Amino acid sequence: MNHRFHDRDWVENYAETITTRRPERVEAFAHIVKQVQALESDSPTVIELAAGPGLLASALLDGVDGLQYVGVDYSPAMVHFAENKMADYKARCQFLCVDLRKENWAEGLPTQVDAIVSNMALHDLDELKFVEAVYQKSAELLKPGGLFLNAELVVKPESEEDVDGGKAKVGWHLEVLNGLGFEKIECPLDFGHYACIQGHCGKG
Ligand SMILES: C[S@@+](CC[C@H](N)C(=O)[O-])C[C@H]1O[C@@H](n2cnc3c(N)ncnc32)[C@H](O)[C@@H]1O
């Protein structure tokens, strides 16, 4: 367990400083919002995995009219912070305590959703087998054509190692999505260390 995620002061500091420390997030968030805006639904349901303090939630709810948002995270401190931050959007969003390393993590979540997104987070599951399991379950929760978009910290292409804990190279992510039958699989935004990996659910 990563204890800093459970510390209220750490969470507050993370929420206040992360955009300054990682300014490339601004472009990634704009990209994610644009991809969700492009979905056909007038009121898309979006699940965010390991949502943290609600920073992407804020961008999505501000940027997409009618969006219904469900954010999951295993840290009560993160969930508490996000709920307070997004209190004005209560009618359109909820945050739930969910451990994505558990097999039954998707129980109780909406199904046939329009999009599942995540940002700078799934590597914190620490092992790729958990990331892969999350991808697989996400394919089951999405409606046909639904968007899966993981803006993730990745192993740089020039690195000799392909894997670093829960991080992998972009190609690994694309291959997993391909194996799960996703379509229009691509990485349209790539900062080297941080990349948007996405695809549309091909079932149906
Ligand atoms: C680096 S933070 C990113 C937070 C947020 N996505 C963002 O970009 O601001 C990683 C997040 O993953 C969450 N996390 C780590 N392990 C998790 C797990 N097993 N299940 C659910 N969430 C987890 C942490 O609590 C934390 O909120």
The ligand as an SDF file (V2000), in Angstrom:
LIG
                    3D

 27 29  0  0  0  0  0  0  0  0999 V2000
   -0.6910    9.7680   -8.7610 C   0  0  0  0  0  0  0  0  0  0  0  0
   -2.3310    9.7230   -8.1510 S   0  0  0  0  0  0  0  0  0  0  0  0
   -3.2800   10.2800   -9.5500 C   0  0  0  0  0  0  0  0  0  0  0  0
   -4.6090   10.8460   -9.1320 C   0  0  0  0  0  0  0  0  0  0  0  0
   -5.4440   11.4250  -10.2750 C   0  0  0  0  0  0  0  0  0  0  0  0
   -5.7740   10.4260  -11.2590 N   0  0  0  0  0  0  0  0  0  0  0  0
   -4.7450   12.5880  -10.8990 C   0  0  0  0  0  0  0  0  0  0  0  0
   -4.2130   12.4620  -12.0090 O   0  0  0  0  0  0  0  0  0  0  0  0
   -4.7220   13.6700  -10.2740 O   0  0  0  0  0  0  0  0  0  0  0  0
   -2.6770    7.9810   -8.1460 C   0  0  0  0  0  0  0  0  0  0  0  0
   -4.0390    7.6580   -7.5690 C   0  0  0  0  0  0  0  0  0  0  0  0
   -4.2280    6.2480   -7.6380 O   0  0  0  0  0  0  0  0  0  0  0  0
   -4.9420    5.8370   -6.4860 C   0  0  0  0  0  0  0  0  0  0  0  0
   -4.7060    4.3980   -6.2960 N   0  0  0  0  0  0  0  0  0  0  0  0
   -3.5210    3.7900   -6.0440 C   0  0  0  0  0  0  0  0  0  0  0  0
   -3.7110    2.4620   -5.8940 N   0  0  0  0  0  0  0  0  0  0  0  0
   -5.0390    2.2340   -6.0710 C   0  0  0  0  0  0  0  0  0  0  0  0
   -5.8530    1.0650   -6.0300 C   0  0  0  0  0  0  0  0  0  0  0  0
   -5.3320   -0.1460   -5.7500 N   0  0  0  0  0  0  0  0  0  0  0  0
   -7.1730    1.1960   -6.2710 N   0  0  0  0  0  0  0  0  0  0  0  0
   -7.7170    2.4220   -6.5380 C   0  0  0  0  0  0  0  0  0  0  0  0
   -7.0040    3.5570   -6.5620 N   0  0  0  0  0  0  0  0  0  0  0  0
   -5.6720    3.4710   -6.3370 C   0  0  0  0  0  0  0  0  0  0  0  0
   -4.3560    6.7170   -5.3860 C   0  0  0  0  0  0  0  0  0  0  0  0
   -5.1410    6.7650   -4.2280 O   0  0  0  0  0  0  0  0  0  0  0  0
   -4.2280    8.0430   -6.1090 C   0  0  0  0  0  0  0  0  0  0  0  0
   -5.3940    8.8030   -5.9760 O   0  0  0  0  0  0  0  0  0  0  0  0
  1  2  1  0
  2  3  1  0
  2 10  1  0
  3  4  1  0
  4  5  1  0
  5  6  1  0
  5  7  1  0
  7  8  2  0
  7  9  1  0
 10 11  1  0
 11 12  1  0
 11 26  1  0
 12 13  1  0
 13 14  1  0
 13 24  1  0
 14 15  1  0
 14 23  1  0
 15 16  2  0
 16 17  1  0
 17 18  1  0
 17 23  2  0
 18 19  1  0
 18 20  2  0
 20 21  1  0
 21 22  2  0
 22 23  1  0
 24 25  1  0
 24 26  1  0
 26 27  1  0
M  CHG  2   2   1   9  -1
M  END
$$$$
